[in-house]
Amino acid sequence: MPKLHFQGSEHSRFYRPELGIALQNELRALADIECRYEEHREGLERSALPPSIKQHLARQLEERRACSRGPHEQRLAQLREEILRLTVYRDQSVH
């Protein structure tokens, strides 16, 4: 996955570089989770298991995916709030 560079970009004027790094880390983690999920799901689809077992395993796989994503989605929401707060503060202090 390509790296995003926030330092020195127009985004760094809006929030601290460590927020950009944190965003990158969380997005990378979510992308990794999705890649692993897709690999396992495709492997399950190709398997010779009976359909009922495939369905059961697919549900388990989906549950694990959701549990894995949860903390990263929460952290992204926190980062978004922090960026919005900083942006609003910056806009208020400029005007």
C-alpha positions as CSV (number, residue, x, y, z in Angstrom):
1,M,0.0,0.0,0.0
2,P,1.5,3.4,-0.9
3,K,2.4,5.7,1.9
4,L,0.7,9.1,2.2
5,H,2.9,12.0,3.1
6,F,1.3,14.7,5.2
7,Q,4.4,16.5,6.3
8,G,5.1,19.4,4.1
9,S,1.9,19.0,2.2
10,E,-1.1,21.4,2.3
11,H,-2.6,19.1,5.0
12,S,0.2,19.9,7.5
13,R,-1.1,23.4,7.8
14,F,-4.4,22.1,9.1
15,Y,-3.2,19.7,11.8
16,R,-0.1,18.3,13.4
17,P,2.0,15.8,11.4
18,E,1.6,13.1,14.1
19,L,-2.2,13.1,13.3
20,G,-1.4,12.4,9.7
21,I,0.9,9.5,10.7
22,A,-1.8,8.2,13.1
23,L,-4.4,8.4,10.2
24,Q,-2.0,6.5,7.9
25,N,-1.4,3.8,10.6
26,E,-5.1,3.2,11.2
27,L,-6.0,3.2,7.5
28,R,-3.1,0.8,6.8
29,A,-4.4,-1.5,9.6
30,L,-7.9,-1.5,8.1
31,A,-6.5,-2.2,4.7
32,D,-4.5,-5.2,6.1
33,I,-7.6,-6.5,7.8
34,E,-9.6,-6.3,4.6
35,C,-6.8,-8.0,2.6
36,R,-6.7,-10.9,5.1
37,Y,-10.5,-11.1,5.1
38,E,-10.7,-11.3,1.3
39,E,-7.9,-13.9,1.2
40,H,-9.7,-16.1,3.7
41,R,-13.1,-15.6,2.1
42,E,-11.8,-16.5,-1.3
43,G,-10.1,-19.6,0.1
44,L,-13.3,-20.6,1.8
45,E,-15.2,-20.2,-1.4
46,R,-12.8,-22.4,-3.3
47,S,-12.8,-25.1,-0.6
48,A,-14.5,-28.4,-1.1
49,L,-16.4,-28.0,2.2
50,P,-20.1,-28.6,2.3
51,P,-22.1,-25.4,1.8
52,S,-23.5,-25.4,5.4
53,I,-20.0,-25.5,6.9
54,K,-18.9,-22.8,4.4
55,Q,-21.8,-20.6,5.6
56,H,-20.9,-21.2,9.2
57,L,-17.2,-20.4,8.7
58,A,-18.1,-17.3,6.6
59,R,-20.2,-16.0,9.5
60,Q,-17.3,-16.5,11.9
61,L,-14.9,-14.9,9.4
62,E,-17.2,-11.9,9.2
63,E,-17.5,-11.6,13.0
64,R,-13.7,-11.7,13.3
65,R,-13.4,-9.0,10.7
66,A,-15.9,-6.8,12.4
67,C,-14.1,-7.3,15.8
68,S,-10.7,-6.5,14.3
69,R,-12.0,-3.4,12.5
70,G,-13.8,-1.9,15.5
71,P,-10.8,-0.4,17.4
72,H,-9.4,1.1,14.3
73,E,-12.7,2.6,13.2
74,Q,-13.0,4.1,16.7
75,R,-9.5,5.5,16.6
76,L,-10.2,7.0,13.1
77,A,-13.4,8.7,14.5
78,Q,-11.3,10.1,17.4
79,L,-8.7,11.4,15.0
80,R,-11.4,12.9,12.8
81,E,-12.8,14.7,15.8
82,E,-9.4,16.0,16.8
83,I,-8.7,17.2,13.2
84,L,-12.1,18.9,13.0
85,R,-11.5,20.6,16.4
86,L,-8.1,21.8,15.4
87,T,-9.4,23.1,12.0
88,V,-12.3,24.9,13.7
89,Y,-9.9,26.4,16.2
90,R,-7.5,27.5,13.5
91,D,-10.3,29.0,11.5
92,Q,-11.6,30.9,14.5
93,S,-8.2,32.2,15.4
94,V,-7.5,33.4,11.9
95,H,-10.8,35.4,11.6
